[in-house]
Amino acid sequence: MDLTFTVKEEAFRDEAREFLRQSLSGEFEQLKGRGGPGDEDALFAERKAWEQHLGRHGYACLSWPRELGGRAASFWEEVIWNEEYARARAPGRVGHIGAQLLGPTVLAFGTDAQKQRYLPPIARGDELWCQGYSEPNAGSDLAGVETRATLVDGEWRVTGQKVWTSLAQFSDHCFVLCRTTPGSRRHEGLSYLLVPMRQPGVRVVPIQQMTGSSEFNEVFFDEARAGEGEVIGPVGGGWKIAMATLGFERGVSTLGQQAHFLGELREITERARALGKLADPALRQRLAEAWMGLRVMRLHALRTFSAEATGLTRASSVSKLHWATWHRELGKLAMDILGPEGLAGDHSSLTRLQQLFLFSRSDTIYAGSNEIQRNIIAERALGLPR
Ligand SMILES: Cc1cc2nc3c(=O)[nH]c(=O)nc-3n(C[C@H](O)[C@H](O)[C@H](O)COP(=O)(O)OP(=O)(O)OC[C@H]3O[C@@H](n4cnc5c(N)ncnc54)[C@H](O)[C@@H]3O)c2cc1C
């Protein structure tokens, strides 16, 4: 595997870096470093304007076909863009669920009409999405979904409750995993339905997290309406589509995260230096291990995602397990370096490293918990019994 970039790719890097440098001055300068873990609902209107700015210049959904609002960028250009984005300390993307989860799913499984309807507004940064999978009785055991949708007079009517729905309070649409075959059980009879959020049958209740922010919500559907044609894939065949979305969530969309992690590791190292903690051999060792872990993560991701998608589920489970555990440990390391200073303050005064520590506790839960990733690896990669 060749890990050097071509002249054309390096030219793209220069272009991306210059675009970000210019864009993050003036009205968007205040967004630098904002919207990351624990800060997701900050400056929302400004970050939506930023999303639209990216869209106007074709950077919101880089790899999508041009006619759908992308730049037809190569995999490596996407890697470069993500690296530059993090290096520039550009803000957390309010459109990432549409751009990185729903979008690739519609590209892979949607009809032409669905692609035309849904993808360009995501690429323009105009329409935001949330993911309606988890329910009070269906998290790791997602096949326990109870939300149901019934076809009445050519329209789906959706009733049920979702929970932990990230950014639902800002979203225009939700992709909802729901039961469309009455009396069906487990993976059968589920559909992947696109439901508009701004309608009387949808109620969103934000949940305050321990960082003080409300990144996720409860969502109640009470006879909410969706068009008959708004199912991705076959009616009753939603499980396969839902799993494909999870593959995107655990996989390619994490590339940008790694460059962001590097920024965090640098900040923690600088903090250790400033506090005179680099002389402590135990902390030095952990910093070095964190750096090595990040290199392994990068090489694993590049190897996995540049190869053809065979075994992607297994590979993305390895990647999810690794980065989530690594990042949770990084949060602990930050607190150990800060010492008593790490314990001071309340919600209104959390520093970025405190937010990192608190939010990173959830990394090993969302997008499939560590235990579930280990189950997948054990059964599908190692062939162990259930
Ligand atoms: C920050 C954050 C954002 C989220 N955003 C979204 C979102 O936008 N949309 C959405 O639909 N969901 C979202 N989620 C929900 C997330 O997908 C679930 O929390 C996750 O799937 C776990 O489900 P659960 O919370 O019901 O826990 P449970 O499934 O009840 O699990 C509880 C514990 O039991 C363990 N466990 C469960 N089953 C097994 C098993 N078979 N073997 C071994 N151990 C097991 C789990 O690992 C966990 O430790 C989000 C969660 C977080 C933390």
The ligand as an ORCA input file, in Angstrom:
! r2SCAN-3c Opt
* xyz 0 1
  C     -23.902     10.384     22.660
  C     -24.878      9.411     22.094
  C     -25.522      9.719     20.910
  C     -26.451      8.815     20.391
  N     -27.107      9.160     19.237
  C     -28.042      8.316     18.736
  C     -28.795      8.688     17.575
  O     -28.604      9.769     16.997
  N     -29.759      7.849     17.134
  C     -30.004      6.642     17.731
  O     -30.872      5.904     17.262
  N     -29.313      6.259     18.845
  C     -28.360      7.072     19.354
  N     -27.656      6.719     20.486
  C     -28.025      5.479     21.182
  C     -26.993      4.363     21.062
  O     -27.021      3.792     19.793
  C     -27.337      3.357     22.154
  O     -27.104      3.978     23.401
  C     -26.518      2.096     22.048
  O     -26.892      1.373     20.926
  C     -26.705      1.201     23.321
  O     -28.046      0.966     23.545
  P     -28.697      1.250     24.978
  O     -28.323      2.619     25.393
  O     -30.144      0.901     24.886
  O     -27.973      0.265     25.977
  P     -28.286     -1.293     26.173
  O     -28.444     -1.941     24.846
  O     -29.396     -1.429     27.140
  O     -26.933     -1.798     26.797
  C     -26.606     -1.633     28.178
  C     -25.270     -2.326     28.423
  O     -25.393     -3.741     28.169
  C     -24.422     -4.167     27.231
  N     -25.007     -5.194     26.345
  C     -26.205     -5.148     25.723
  N     -26.396     -6.243     24.977
  C     -25.282     -7.010     25.125
  C     -24.874     -8.272     24.601
  N     -25.642     -8.966     23.755
  N     -23.655     -8.743     24.953
  C     -22.847     -8.043     25.805
  N     -23.203     -6.847     26.343
  C     -24.395     -6.336     26.000
  C     -24.092     -2.916     26.422
  O     -22.807     -3.017     25.839
  C     -24.153     -1.842     27.495
  O     -22.946     -1.808     28.215
  C     -26.721      7.591     21.038
  C     -26.048      7.287     22.236
  C     -25.148      8.184     22.767
  C     -24.461      7.820     24.046
*
